[in-house]
Amino acid sequence: MGDVLAGIHATWEFESDALVIRFDRGNRAPRLFGVLRERRVPHEALASVTLTPGKRGTVVLHAVPRPGADPLMEAAAGQLAEGCDPYRLVLPADRETLAEYYRDELRAVLGLRGPYAEDPSEGLDVTPADRFLVAAPSGPQSFKAYDGKASFDGQSEVSFRWSWTGASSEKWKAGDQFFQVRDLRAVEWRSPDVLDGHLRLVPRGGEPPAAQPDRDPASVVFGLGYGPVHLSLPFAAAVLAAIRTTDRVPAARIAAPGAVAERIRHLGELHQAGLVTDEEFSAKKAELLAEL
């Protein structure tokens, strides 16, 4: 076990080859920290470390990740509020000398050149990582969005099941959606903290559709109280990591029989309700059966 530096809402442990960040789960800690719990960040995943004055008598030790090294930060794409940044350790100002010591020690381990006081960015490693070096949140993930529930089995399939009260007619007509990770290229996460927050899945071989997220069956839409950051962002990171670790050449799509049966059942409900014609029902049913 290495040296430990305890701050506000988190603790850093300095191992020989990594920085281990353990997060508090108290009522005052950001809810994202409670979900993340602990993260092991290999030294090769870091670009630098800085120390700056904080708010209300604090200083902030900030480990700066390399581009492409952490799926959580890649999914966030700069949208995280400062207080939710898992790489910031906030300390009382009277611990500044101790923070300076660990900053300099970590910079030395990272091989950063030059006195920190002269140029804190000197030697900064901004080379994008060729793979994720920090583990994504593991296991099944799910969260409730305004227009449906998003689920990820942790390995191969993402599903969107629409809400009767929130989903648009376009989404109801398309039916609940099931996506194989091997068929996806990217995840687009727009923070629930902004007006048009959403999570969209981008298929291989194409760009996101022009349709607004509330009409796009490959998207779930956030709203006030739905799709909170502490659930939707780890979800996006987990799916993104699964995409990156999947064989880059997609296999022929083979739909799971259970998923097809569920979609046919939903199609039948739409047909009985008069929302699709006989011709549309027959054509879509044949299309679904062809996926088996």
C-alpha positions as CSV (number, residue, x, y, z in Angstrom):
1,M,0.0,0.0,0.0
2,G,1.3,3.4,-0.9
3,D,1.0,6.8,0.7
4,V,-2.5,8.1,1.2
5,L,-3.8,11.7,0.8
6,A,-7.3,12.3,2.1
7,G,-9.3,15.3,0.7
8,I,-12.9,16.5,0.6
9,H,-15.1,13.7,-0.9
10,A,-12.2,11.6,-2.0
11,T,-8.9,9.9,-1.1
12,W,-5.8,9.4,-3.3
13,E,-3.5,6.5,-2.8
14,F,-0.2,6.6,-4.5
15,E,0.9,3.1,-5.8
16,S,4.1,2.4,-7.6
17,D,2.4,2.2,-11.0
18,A,-1.0,3.8,-10.5
19,L,-3.1,6.4,-8.7
20,V,-6.0,4.8,-6.8
21,I,-8.9,7.2,-6.2
22,R,-11.5,6.2,-3.6
23,F,-14.7,8.3,-3.4
24,D,-16.8,9.2,-0.4
25,R,-20.5,8.2,-0.5
26,G,-21.8,10.8,2.0
27,N,-24.8,13.0,1.5
28,R,-22.6,16.0,0.6
29,A,-20.5,14.2,-2.0
30,P,-21.5,14.3,-5.6
31,R,-23.8,11.4,-6.5
32,L,-21.5,10.4,-9.3
33,F,-18.7,9.8,-6.8
34,G,-20.9,7.4,-4.9
35,V,-21.6,5.4,-8.1
36,L,-17.9,5.3,-9.1
37,R,-16.7,4.3,-5.6
38,E,-13.1,3.5,-6.6
39,R,-11.0,4.0,-9.8
40,R,-7.5,2.8,-10.5
41,V,-5.6,5.1,-12.9
42,P,-2.4,3.8,-14.3
43,H,0.4,6.3,-14.6
44,E,0.4,5.9,-18.3
45,A,-3.2,7.2,-18.4
46,L,-2.1,10.6,-16.9
47,A,-0.8,13.6,-18.8
48,S,0.1,15.8,-15.8
49,V,-0.9,16.9,-12.4
50,T,-1.5,20.5,-11.2
51,L,-2.2,22.4,-8.0
52,T,-4.3,25.5,-8.0
53,P,-6.2,27.6,-5.5
54,G,-9.8,26.5,-4.9
55,K,-12.9,28.1,-3.4
56,R,-13.4,29.1,0.2
57,G,-10.0,28.3,1.6
58,T,-9.1,25.2,-0.4
59,V,-6.5,24.1,-2.9
60,V,-7.2,21.6,-5.7
61,L,-4.8,18.8,-6.8
62,H,-5.8,17.9,-10.3
63,A,-4.6,14.7,-12.1
64,V,-5.0,15.4,-15.8
65,P,-5.9,12.3,-17.9
66,R,-4.5,11.7,-21.4
67,P,-7.0,12.1,-24.2
68,G,-8.6,8.7,-25.0
69,A,-7.4,7.0,-21.8
70,D,-10.6,7.1,-19.7
71,P,-14.0,6.0,-21.2
72,L,-15.9,8.1,-18.6
73,M,-14.1,11.3,-19.5
74,E,-14.4,10.5,-23.2
75,A,-18.2,10.0,-22.9
76,A,-18.5,13.2,-20.8
77,A,-16.7,15.2,-23.5
78,G,-16.0,18.1,-21.3
79,Q,-19.5,18.5,-20.0
80,L,-18.9,17.5,-16.3
81,A,-19.4,20.3,-13.8
82,E,-16.1,21.1,-12.0
83,G,-17.3,19.7,-8.7
84,C,-18.1,16.3,-10.3
85,D,-14.7,15.9,-12.0
86,P,-13.3,12.6,-10.5
87,Y,-9.7,13.7,-11.1
88,R,-9.9,16.7,-8.8
89,L,-8.9,16.4,-5.1
90,V,-10.0,19.3,-3.0
91,L,-8.0,19.9,0.2
92,P,-8.0,22.6,3.0
93,A,-5.6,25.4,2.2
94,D,-3.5,24.5,5.3
95,R,-2.5,21.3,3.5
96,E,-1.0,23.1,0.5
97,T,2.6,22.2,1.4
98,L,1.7,18.5,1.6
99,A,-0.2,18.8,-1.7
100,E,2.8,20.4,-3.3
101,Y,4.9,17.4,-2.2
102,Y,2.6,14.9,-3.8
103,R,2.2,17.0,-6.9
104,D,5.9,17.1,-7.4
105,E,6.3,13.4,-6.6
106,L,3.7,12.4,-9.1
107,R,5.1,14.7,-11.8
108,A,8.5,13.1,-11.3
109,V,7.0,9.6,-11.7
110,L,5.3,10.8,-14.9
111,G,8.6,12.0,-16.2
112,L,7.5,15.6,-16.6
113,R,10.4,18.0,-17.1
114,G,11.3,21.3,-15.6
115,P,10.4,23.1,-12.3
116,Y,6.7,23.2,-11.8
117,A,6.7,26.9,-10.8
118,E,8.2,27.9,-14.1
119,D,6.0,26.0,-16.4
120,P,3.4,23.5,-15.1
121,S,2.6,22.3,-18.6
122,E,6.2,21.5,-19.6
123,G,6.5,17.9,-20.8
124,L,2.8,17.5,-20.7
125,D,1.9,14.2,-22.4
126,V,-1.1,15.0,-24.7
127,T,-0.5,12.0,-27.0
128,P,-4.0,10.3,-27.3
129,A,-4.0,6.8,-25.9
130,D,-4.6,4.1,-28.4
131,R,-7.0,2.2,-26.0
132,F,-8.8,2.8,-22.8
133,L,-6.4,2.5,-19.8
134,V,-8.9,3.2,-17.1
135,A,-11.6,0.6,-16.5
136,A,-15.2,1.5,-17.3
137,P,-18.0,0.9,-14.8
138,S,-18.6,-2.8,-14.8
139,G,-21.7,-5.0,-14.8
140,P,-25.3,-4.3,-16.1
141,Q,-26.3,-0.7,-16.2
142,S,-29.7,1.0,-16.4
143,F,-31.4,4.3,-15.9
144,K,-34.8,5.9,-16.4
145,A,-35.0,8.6,-19.1
146,Y,-38.0,10.8,-19.7
147,D,-39.3,8.7,-22.6
148,G,-38.2,5.2,-21.6
149,K,-35.8,3.0,-19.8
150,A,-32.3,2.3,-21.1
151,S,-30.6,-1.0,-20.1
152,F,-27.2,-2.5,-20.9
153,D,-26.4,-6.1,-20.1
154,G,-22.7,-5.2,-19.5
155,Q,-21.4,-7.0,-22.5
156,S,-23.3,-7.2,-25.8
157,E,-26.8,-5.6,-25.9
158,V,-28.4,-2.2,-25.2
159,S,-32.1,-1.9,-25.1
160,F,-34.6,1.1,-25.0
161,R,-38.1,0.3,-23.7
162,W,-40.5,3.2,-24.3
163,S,-42.7,4.9,-21.7
164,W,-46.4,5.2,-22.4
165,T,-46.4,8.8,-21.1
166,G,-43.1,10.2,-22.5
167,A,-42.2,8.6,-25.8
168,S,-43.1,10.2,-29.1
169,S,-45.4,8.5,-31.6
170,E,-42.3,7.8,-33.8
171,K,-40.7,5.8,-31.1
172,W,-43.9,3.9,-30.3
173,K,-44.4,3.1,-33.9
174,A,-40.8,1.8,-34.1
175,G,-41.3,-0.3,-31.0
176,D,-38.8,-1.1,-28.2
177,Q,-35.3,-1.1,-29.5
178,F,-32.5,-3.7,-29.1
179,F,-29.0,-2.9,-30.2
180,Q,-26.0,-5.3,-30.5
181,V,-22.8,-3.6,-29.4
182,R,-21.0,-5.0,-32.4
183,D,-23.3,-2.9,-34.6
184,L,-22.5,0.3,-32.8
185,R,-19.8,2.9,-33.6
186,A,-20.2,5.4,-30.8
187,V,-22.3,6.8,-28.0
188,E,-23.4,10.5,-27.9
189,W,-24.1,11.8,-24.4
190,R,-25.5,15.2,-23.9
191,S,-25.7,16.1,-20.2
192,P,-29.1,16.0,-18.4
193,D,-28.1,19.3,-16.9
194,V,-28.8,21.1,-20.2
195,L,-32.1,21.6,-22.0
196,D,-31.7,19.1,-24.8
197,G,-29.9,16.3,-22.8
198,H,-30.0,12.9,-24.4
199,L,-28.1,9.6,-25.0
200,R,-27.9,8.5,-28.6
201,L,-26.4,5.3,-30.1
202,V,-24.5,5.8,-33.4
203,P,-24.5,2.7,-35.7
204,R,-21.4,1.6,-37.6
205,G,-21.2,3.0,-41.1
206,G,-23.2,6.1,-40.5
207,E,-23.6,9.4,-38.7
208,P,-26.3,10.2,-36.2
209,P,-29.6,10.8,-38.0
210,A,-30.9,14.3,-38.5
211,A,-34.0,13.5,-36.5
212,Q,-34.4,15.2,-33.1
213,P,-33.5,12.9,-30.2
214,D,-37.2,12.8,-29.1
215,R,-38.1,11.3,-32.5
216,D,-35.1,9.1,-33.0
217,P,-35.5,5.4,-31.8
218,A,-31.7,5.2,-31.3
219,S,-32.0,7.9,-28.6
220,V,-33.5,8.4,-25.1
221,V,-34.3,11.9,-24.0
222,F,-33.4,13.3,-20.6
223,G,-35.6,15.6,-18.7
224,L,-36.0,17.2,-15.2
225,G,-35.4,14.3,-12.8
226,Y,-34.7,11.8,-15.5
227,G,-31.4,10.4,-16.8
228,P,-29.3,11.9,-14.0
229,V,-25.6,12.3,-14.6
230,H,-24.6,9.8,-11.9
231,L,-26.5,7.0,-13.8
232,S,-26.5,8.0,-17.4
233,L,-22.8,8.9,-17.7
234,P,-21.5,5.6,-16.3
235,F,-24.0,3.9,-18.6
236,A,-22.6,5.8,-21.6
237,A,-19.0,5.0,-20.6
238,A,-19.7,1.3,-20.1
239,V,-21.3,1.1,-23.6
240,L,-18.5,3.1,-25.2
241,A,-15.9,0.8,-23.6
242,A,-17.7,-2.3,-24.9
243,I,-17.8,-0.8,-28.4
244,R,-14.0,-0.2,-28.3
245,T,-13.2,-3.7,-27.2
246,T,-15.5,-5.4,-29.7
247,D,-14.0,-6.8,-32.9
248,R,-13.8,-3.9,-35.3
249,V,-15.2,-6.0,-38.1
250,P,-18.9,-6.4,-37.3
251,A,-20.2,-10.0,-37.6
252,A,-23.4,-10.6,-39.6
253,R,-26.3,-9.4,-37.5
254,I,-28.2,-12.3,-35.8
255,A,-31.1,-11.1,-33.7
256,A,-31.9,-12.9,-30.4
257,P,-35.2,-14.8,-30.8
258,G,-36.5,-13.3,-27.6
259,A,-35.9,-9.8,-28.8
260,V,-37.6,-10.5,-32.2
261,A,-40.6,-12.0,-30.5
262,E,-41.0,-9.0,-28.2
263,R,-40.8,-6.6,-31.1
264,I,-43.4,-8.6,-33.1
265,R,-45.7,-8.6,-30.0
266,H,-45.4,-4.8,-29.8
267,L,-46.0,-4.5,-33.5
268,G,-49.2,-6.5,-33.1
269,E,-50.4,-4.2,-30.4
270,L,-49.9,-1.2,-32.7
271,H,-51.7,-3.0,-35.4
272,Q,-54.7,-3.8,-33.2
273,A,-54.8,-0.1,-32.0
274,G,-55.0,1.0,-35.7
275,L,-51.6,2.8,-35.6
276,V,-50.2,0.7,-38.5
277,T,-52.0,-0.6,-41.5
278,D,-52.3,-4.3,-42.5
279,E,-49.7,-3.8,-45.2
280,E,-47.3,-2.1,-42.8
281,F,-47.8,-4.9,-40.2
282,S,-47.1,-7.7,-42.7
283,A,-44.0,-6.0,-44.2
284,K,-42.5,-5.2,-40.8
285,K,-43.2,-8.6,-39.4
286,A,-41.5,-10.2,-42.4
287,E,-38.5,-7.9,-41.9
288,L,-38.2,-8.9,-38.2
289,L,-38.5,-12.6,-39.0
290,A,-35.7,-12.2,-41.5
291,E,-33.4,-11.2,-38.7
292,L,-33.5,-14.6,-37.1
